[in-house]
Amino acid sequence: MIFERPHYNHKKMKHEQLNGLISELKKTASKEKAPLWNRVAVDLEKPTRKRRQVNLSRINRYTKENDFVVVPGKVLATGDLNHKLTIAAYSFSQSAKEKIQNAKGEVLDLAQAIIKNPKGKKAKIIG
């Protein structure tokens, strides 16, 4: 007996999730009058190859203790983080998450960031 696994198109599922996130970002930007979230949505609409990848060393260089940072792309683990931050991004490498948490920082996906900071106050876009 041969068992066939159902065929899931992971790219399509991920694309639908991304479109939902972009829609939610634009809705929040309009409702809360927060241009930050509109800017992030526009950046996420770009092709994957043009999406930003930001190393922790760059985030560390341009931030201070307790800043709220938004990365409209992926956070990578190159470099160190030596102060506490809240970082929201579309995705994180596993080792970047660990380094942020070891520095007593907070890791958020963009959907969580909208809930935590709907007006986008005192947020920095890095990337």
Secondary structure, 3 states (H helix, E strand, C coil): CCCCCCCCCHHHHHHHHHHHHHHHHHHHHHHHCCHHHHHHHHHHCCCHHHCEEEEHHHHHHCCCCCCEEEEEEEEECCCCCCCCCEEEEEEECHHHHHHHHHCCCEEEEHHHHHHHCCCCCCEEECC
